[in-house]
Amino acid sequence: IMQTLKGVRHLMTSATMKQAVSEFNMPVPWGEIRGKVWGPDHGRPILCLHGWADNCGTFNTLIPLLPKEWKYVAVDMAGHGLSSHRPPGVFYSFPAYVADIQRFSALYPEMVESVVLLDSYGFLPTEKELHTVIRQGFEGMLEFEKKKDEKKEKVYTYENALMRLLAANPSLSEQSAHILLERGLAQVEGGVVFTRDFRINLKNVVRVSLEQSLELQSRIQARVLVVLAEEGFEKMFSEPQQKTFTSTLLQGYKDKSGMVVDVPGDHHVHLNTPETVAQIVTDFLQEEAPSHSTAEVTQAAKL
């Protein structure tokens, strides 16, 4: 991805940034992947991947608090932010996102030195029988396509779009919501529309079991830091079966000398109060800093 950046232009984003960043786009078969770049061209590469339904703006407040000599590439994943939607009839799935990036520690260990998971476990094992999940995904897609042909895209005022985002994401501060809407809305006649592809809301048809997740986890060669928010996923996944997979995955990281750190805050702590995690991330990535250009991955996951 570092070699394919093009169409760079300098811009100023929200008031929280106060620094110039570069916009990039990368051609893909169905359109383009968009994103932003901070730092010098030859800086240590840090790849920043947002979570479900967010966009690369989720790193706007954190990156300015990290070392200025590193190069940060924050990506709008397919169907999010300003990146192109996948073609009609195509499902959004976790492996497809990995294929877009080709920089994930379990499948491409030679390309990643360190991984930071911000309020994420890295894997989301299915809690139901796989055939049930797949069937729900298929039926959801067919229903979505039927309704899309019957309904026009909903147009909002900016204020109503803001209210909808905040209602759907109670962990977002109002300031953080404004930041995400910078890339999350597009101007149209009569108002604004959300840029994300609403197919991302459908059931993910490609899921793995806890056993399969652990097998993939065992192949990770990168150093791993897991930062968990006290009011984030740890609190959300409170059912016994959920606790089983979260505790098992966390123990798997610890068994491979990974670090697990708890911080105050909610799921969007990295965006709402970035100073809470900035030094933790910096200290971790500064340890045994590689002398070559292998990328670090910072992932903020959102379910």
N, C-alpha and C positions, 0 to 999 in steps of 0.2 A: 504493500500500500504506500510505503514511503517513496517508492520510485515512480508511482503513477499519479502523484498530485499534479493538478494542472489548474489553469484558470484562477490563479491566486489573486485575491484582491484584499486590501486592508480595509478594516471597518471598525467602528466602535459599537459595542453591544450595549447592554444595560448599564445603569449607573453603578452597579456593583463591580463592574470590570475595571473601568478607568485605564484600560490599556488596549493597544491595537492587537488584533489577531488576524489571521488569514483564513479566508473561506476557500475550501477546495471542493472539487467534484472529481469523481472517478467513474469512467464509463463501465457499465455492466450490460449484459445482453438485453435486459428489460428497461434500461434507462440509465440512471446514474445514482451513485452513492454520494451524498453530500456530507460536509462536516466542517470543522474548524481546527486550526493549528495555532499553537502558542510556541514561542521559543525559537532559538537559532536553528538553521538548517541542519547543522551537524551535531546538534545536541543529542544527549542520550534519549532514545525513542521510548515514549510511554504511550501506549495505546489505551484510550479511554472508551469503554463501552457502556452505554446506558442500559436501563432495564425496560421492561414491558411498558408500553404506552408513554414513555418519556421521550426525550430527544437529547442531543448532545449538549444542549443548554444546561443540563443537570450538573455539568462540571464548571459552569461559569464562575461560581464563587469559590470553589476549591482550588482550581489550578493557579490563580494568582497568589495563593499562599504557599505553593510548592516551589522548589528550587528553580530559579529563572534560567539556569544554564541548560536545563533539560528541554527536550522537544516533545510536546504533547499533541497527539492527534486524537480528537474527539469525533466520533462518527455518529451520524443519524442512521440507525439501522434501517433496512428496507421496510417501507411502509410507515416510517416514522419521520417526524420533522419535515425536512425539505427533500429527503431521498425519494426516489421513484417507488411507486407501489408495484408489487409483483403482478404478473399478467393475470387476466381474468381466469377463474377456475383453479388457480394455484393456491395451495395451502401455505400458511406460515408455520414453520416448525423450527425447533431449536437447532437441529443439524444444518438446516438451510442457512441460518444466521452464521453458524461456524464456517460453513463453506464460503460465505461472503467475505469473511475476514481471513481465514486460514492462519490464525494466530492464537489458537486456544491450547492451553497447556497439556490437556489429556491426549489430544489427537495429533498435535504438532509440537511435541516436547522440545525439539531442537530449535524452535523459533522463539521460545519464551524463557526468560531468566527467572522472573518473579511474577507472582499474581497477588493482587489485592482484591478481596471480595468485600464490598461495602454493603453490609446488612444483607448478605446472600450466603447460601450454602454451596453455591456452585452447581448443584444438581437439584432437581425437583422430581423425586420418584413418584410414580402414580400411586394413588391410594385405592384405586378401583381395578377391577379386572381389565386388562388391556383391550379386550374386544368391546367392552362397554364404552370405554373412552373413544376408541376409533369410530364406533357407530355414532356416538353423539357428535363427533366432529364432522362426519359425512353428512348427517342430517342437518346440522347447523349450517353448513355451507350451502346446501340446496335451498334451505329456507331463506338464507340471506340473499341468494341470487334471485329468488322469486320476488322478494320484497323490494329489492333494489330496482327491478324493472318496473315496479308499480309506484314507487315513491321517488320524489325529487330530493336532492341533497338539501339538508336543513341549513338555513342561513340564520346566523345569530347576530345580535349586536355584540360588541366587544364585552360589555358588562355581563351579558347573559352567558357568553362563552366562559368568562372568568368564573362565574357562579357555578356553572356546570363542572368545570375542572376541579374547583375546590370541594364541591359536594362529592365527587367521585374519589377524591384523594384527600382525606382529612388530615394526612400527615404533612401536607404542603402549607407553608406560610403563604400569605397573600403576595408577598414580594417574590417568593419562589415561583408561584403560579404565573406571575407576570413574565418572569424569565423564560419559563417553558413555552409560554404562548408566543414569544418572539419568533419561534420556528414552528409553533404548533397551530398557527392560524394563517389563512390566506385571504386576501381581500377579494371580494366578488361584488357584483352589483347588489346593492341593498344591505350589505353587511360583511360578515366574515364566515368562513367555514373552517372546520378542523382539517388539518393537512394529513393527519394519520389515516391509514387505511383501516376502516372499521372491521375488516376481516381478522385483524389481530385479536379481536375480542372472542373469536370462535374457539371452540375446544381444540387444543393442540393435539393432533392425531398421532404425532410421533413422541411417545413417552417411554420411559424405561423404568424397570423395577429397581428396588433398593439394591438388590444383588448386582444388577448391571451397572448401577451408578458406582458401587464400590469397586467393581472391576475397572471401570474407567478411571476412577480416582487413584487406584493403585499405580496407574501408568504415568501420573503426573510427576515430572522431574523437577519442575520449577519450585522455588521457595514460595510458600503460601502464607498470606496474612488474611485472617478473617476478622473483620470488624463488625460486631453485632450491636445494634442499638437496643437499649433496654426496653423501649416502647415500640420496637419494630417487629421483625419476624419472630423473635424469641417469644414475644407475647402473643402474636397472632397464631402461631402453630402450637396450640395448647392441648389439643386432643392427644390421648395416649398413643395412637398410631402415628400421629405427626411427630410427637416427641421422640418416638423410636427412631425415625429416620433422621431427625435433626441431630440427636445425640450421637447416633452411629456415624454420620458423616463428619461431625466435628471431631470425634475420636479418631477417625481415619486420617484427618489432617494432622492431628497431634502425634499420631504414631509415625508420621513421616516428617517429624520435627517442624510442623507448621505452627504458627502462632494464632491464638484466638483471643481477641481483646473485646471486652464489653465497654461501651461508652454510653453516657446519658443521651437521651434524645429519641426521636422516632425514626421511621424508615427513611425519610429524606434528610437525615442529620447532615449528610455531606453537602447538601444544598442550602438547608435552612441555617445551620450553624457550622460552617466548614472548619472554623478554628478548633472544633472539638476533635476532628480527625486528622487535620493537616499535619501536625507534628508526628503523629503516630505513623502515618503513611510515609512521610519524609524519612524518618529514622529507619524504617524497615527497608526502603529502597536504597538508602545510602550504605547499608551494610553490604560488604563484599560487592561493591559496584563493579559490574563487568567492564572490561576494557574494550570489548567489541560492540557491535551495533545491534545485538539481539534486543528485541523489544520487551518491555514490561507491559503487563496488562492490568489496568484498573477497571473493575467492572462494578457498576452500581445496578443491582438487579431489582426489578419490581414485578410483582406477580399481579 
